[in-house]
């Protein structure tokens, strides 16, 4: 038996523990966990429409997860995905509301705008890290709140709807929803964003595994000083990594604000940015892992409404489970120690048995 | 201008106090060597615990219940922070990830429980702390109306804790040991200090203070638990950095930030303040923190071993 648990096993155990904690929470308010989880799963998968909604929720999470994972591989912690999403979404929304082009051109410009917006919001902390050694965690947290207020006042000043808490709705040509796909999935919120997200997964996979850039970024992540010694431009790679991470988050904003929704709610940091941390951790920072984890969380988020309608369990159970999974991935040493202990006990048993014989 | 100042000042102070106590909590944790970005979540936990305590006791103990609520918020924050302490001290977890998990768990679980309790997820208390004028002092010209009129008792409690914290950190052996754990933990350990224990205490103090911060929001200007403290925990983190990890730095920074946010919040109501774009006032704390990080990047006062794993077995 192997002494060290591999990362996939750790992820699976963390997920199991998160679900177990969720079950205990359901029990604590007098609900039946088996019933709760059944409805949660059903709510995310029982009809074509719900599968579509699961996928469209997963779309944004794939991109936020990729963003966090990509920065992780360079040894950076991008906690600013929410802010980058907001700015990416804002840029795309501005384009969608003001420019008048044929649909493919318009959508392409929106895509580029979202990438640029998110990248800029990522470059700033990257630059501060490379140039002044400002911790990227603190910098990205500050950037999140700056983004929140920039979006708040920009929308209020220029893009306001009749309702004061959101931007004006995008016209149909400027949305990622496509009628025949929506119809195919019986009116679900699934949209072109999914294609963008899947392409991004493949793109990041190639960048990380097949390019010199990816090799250098990972080298910086493994050991910054060793990378520096070997002539890798560490500072340039830090900025580049945050730029790409920001761009991915900007795309996440595009899929969320112009695909899943059709306007921007103001004064809210999108929770998907923080869920992206969970997605990346659970997906052990690999593109395919992120894809799987995002779909899993997509089911949880889509199913929670159905579950709370059918039972007394509040929908926040899904967010609680996700948060607890993060905690257990952070504390995987606990799982490892437990495992070592079990192994040792088994060994002891074997030894004592041997003695008797 | 005097009229506006007199009007804005009490609001600014009311907004500053929870920020100050939370940042002070962060100060203890980081001085002990543990980064705590879970302050936001710990505030929410305190916010929730005090709301539940006060609503369930208010009928029997109308006056005392508010104070018991503050106590409950502190205890809840302290207990919850032990999750972070356990992860980062015993399990060598990445402190940023653990702190993020704390924020997310707190935000989700409190609303989960609140919805089970009330249905809507909001918990409203009947009455919070009363405002009062301090006798004699409030009659001082200029300062009286600004500082000593219409104050909450919690304001003086928190200021008291601030002075006490300064004393403990800089004038007692406990404070010296705590700071040593954040600067040179291995040296501290070789001098016979139990670094693990000191760091536990540091994180638990941060939890208690952040929990108190959340409770103070409830009993002063909010009056209702709604599942979020609107980023005040992160603002406290910014204030901690801008205050360069020093108690009186925190005092200045939080008051600075508190005033900026208050002016932004009420500038729509008071036309004289409308000349400053509210966006600038709102982002001011975050931008100035980034600027401070750049300016102090060469001579930062941040605890040196902050965020690093301490593992005696490793050395």
Interface residues (C-beta under 8 A of the other chain):
Chain A: X25 X29 X77 X79 X128 X132 X133 X134 X135 X137 X138 X139 X141 X142 X143 X144 X145 X146 X148 X149 X150 X152 X153 X269 X274 X277 X278 X281 X312 X314 X316 X317 X319 X320 X322 X323 X324 X326 X327 X329 X330 X331 X333 X334
Chain B: X35 X37 X83 X86 X87 X91 X92 X93 X94 X96 X97 X98 X100 X101 X102 X103 X104 X105 X107 X108 X109 X111 X112 X113 X115 X116 X121 X231 X234 X235 X237 X238 X241 X277 X278 X279 X282 X283 X286 X287 X289 X290 X293 X294 X297
